[in-house]
Amino acid sequence: MRSLLLSRRDLDFLLNDWLQVEKLTSRPRFAAHDRDTFAAVLDLAEEVATEHFAPHRKLSDAHEPVFDGERVHLPAEVGEALRVLAGTGMIGAAMDESVGGMQLPQVVAQACFLWLHAANVGTAAYPFLTVANANLLLAHGSPEQVDTWVRPMVEGRFTGTMCLSEPQAGSSLSDVTTRAEARPDGTYRVTGTKMWISGGDHELSENIVHLVLARIPGSPPGVRGISLFVVPRFLMAADGAVGERNDVVLAGLNHKMGYRGTVNTLLNFGEGRFTTGGEPGAVGYLVGEPGQGLAQMFHMMNEARVG
């Protein structure tokens, strides 16, 4: 049956006749694939989009996320669709096999994600943000950060966000005031407020990996003084299990036109509601070198379709 979401005929023409993606299989990275595997994964993406994302598009648009003061409530169909997607392995479609990815060409992976976006922009925002978050950490994070945060995101167990804007600064990132103070154990304590954070709080995943722009005291003014930190919703236990709650607190929900089905949040870091080791501040982990935060964040900003 002809899809009402996209024209598969047009997509096949673009990939095979115009871009000739099969030629990419001559490269060692894509040698395990051929035109048939590309077609199979596109078939799978169309199936997931049609059967699991599209049916609740109107429902999630009409019933925005609701915050009852303790937790965010979303239609059950959102979580069910994301669980199906996680089971397909498509979250890591273009990522290395070494981290659990399919190692598909980026152009084929984007064609797969196109089906999800066409089916339900609100639900698709969660995996899109997660993929971009994971790709940033693959490019700039340490091996330990990749093992701790990226692998669970590829598996669909964790989701990811980007935390840039602040209420007093808006999109003027040189004016962010969120602070990150170093601790002897190599971690940082992050305090501040971030605004317009898509996917910032929900019960759709075991954990939420926030990538947060913040200033280390003594850093230069302006964008040169901005660093990037992983600040998870839950800390990880020594055995690799999800552990205690980090001091990341949902202060309220925003309403974002065009993405009504995506929870959009105001987050307080280091509010004091949850304390770790009796110290104030949310526990954060520096990504890369100090002062490189904005340049690193552009890796995600240029990829993610929502903020």
C-alpha positions, -999 to 999 in steps of 0.1 A, spaced: 0 0 0 12 35 -9 24 54 22 7 87 31 38 97 51 64 98 23 69 86 -12 91 55 -10 95 57 -48 110 92 -46 132 82 -16 146 52 -35 152 74 -66 171 100 -45 192 73 -27 199 49 -55 196 67 -88 208 102 -79 231 97 -49 241 61 -58 245 52 -22 255 16 -31 289 29 -42 296 36 -5 298 -1 2 332 -1 -15 346 17 15 358 -5 44 335 11 69 304 1 49 316 -32 34 292 -53 54 262 -36 37 247 -36 2 217 -23 -15 195 -50 0 205 -41 36 198 -5 29 164 -14 15 157 -36 45 164 -9 71 143 16 52 114 -9 52 118 -13 89 118 25 94 87 28 74 70 1 94 79 16 128 68 50 116 35 38 102 25 14 129 39 30 160 46 67 155 19 79 132 -12 65 150 -8 87 181 3 119 164 -30 136 169 -33 122 204 0 136 216 -6 169 199 -40 173 216 -28 161 250 3 180 259 27 167 286 13 175 321 33 181 353 15 172 385 42 187 407 61 155 410 63 139 376 55 144 339 26 125 324 25 116 287 3 94 266 13 58 270 16 54 232 47 77 233 67 53 255 55 23 236 67 37 203 101 45 217 105 10 231 97 -4 197 123 19 181 149 10 206 144 -27 198 152 -21 161 187 -7 168 180 23 146 191 48 173 226 39 165 221 35 128 251 55 117 273 49 147 302 25 150 296 -12 156 320 -9 185 294 11 205 264 -10 193 256 9 161 247 -4 127 275 15 109 253 26 81 261 55 59 248 88 74 227 94 43 209 61 47 204 67 85 189 101 78 165 86 53 154 62 80 149 90 105 129 109 79 101 84 82 99 90 119 99 127 116 72 126 89 51 103 111 52 121 144 74 151 151 66 152 188 76 116 196 105 117 171 122 145 190 133 122 218 154 98 197 167 127 175 180 146 205 195 114 219 213 106 187 228 141 186 238 139 222 255 106 217 273 118 186 287 148 205 301 125 233 315 101 207 334 131 192 345 149 224 339 126 254 363 103 271 362 65 266 347 62 301 319 87 292 312 68 260 309 36 280 288 52 307 264 73 287 266 66 250 261 29 250 228 30 270 216 58 247 223 36 216 204 8 233 174 31 239 177 29 277 188 65 282 177 96 264 197 128 259 191 166 259 210 198 254 208 226 280 219 260 266 195 288 272 187 305 305 158 327 315 178 358 318 200 352 287 177 336 261 198 327 231 227 350 242 250 322 253 278 345 262 256 356 291 249 322 307 255 322 344 252 285 354 283 276 375 303 245 377 327 242 407 354 216 407 356 189 434 386 169 446 372 137 430 373 152 395 336 159 393 319 193 393 289 207 412 266 225 388 241 252 399 218 273 377 187 273 356 181 262 320 151 271 299 134 255 269 149 221 274 132 196 252 129 161 267 142 175 300 120 154 323 99 123 318 95 87 326 103 74 291 138 61 298 159 48 327 179 80 328 183 114 310 217 126 300 218 164 301 246 182 283 249 215 301 268 247 293 283 263 324 311 284 337 340 273 359 348 301 384 378 321 371 370 314 335 373 342 309 342 363 302 321 356 271 319 324 252 356 316 258 347 308 294 320 283 287 326 246 294 304 215 287 293 190 313 274 158 314 248 162 342 226 131 344 191 129 360 203 99 379 239 91 390 254 57 381 263 32 408 297 15 410 282 -17 394 269 3 364 233 3 375 212 35 376 217 49 411 206 79 432 188 109 420 210 139 410 200 174 419 183 182 386 148 194 394 119 202 370 106 237 378 79 238 351 68 231 316 69 253 285 46 250 255 64 249 222 45 255 190 50 227 166 63 203 192 33 201 215 39 164 220 75 169 232 79 178 269 97 211 271 111 221 305 125 247 329 152 229 349 169 239 381 204 224 387 216 224 423 183 235 438 190 215 469 161 191 467 184 162 461 219 162 476 248 139 470 273 134 498 257 163 517 270 188 492 249 214 472 248 213 434 241 187 407 270 164 400 285 170 366 313 156 345 335 178 323 335 170 286 369 175 270 388 206 280 376 237 299 365 266 277 356 244 247 319 240 257 303 261 230 324 247 202 316 212 214 279 220 217 277 231 181 283 194 172 249 187 187 232 220 178 240 215 141 225 180 142 195 181 165 161 191 150 148 205 183 162 226 211 
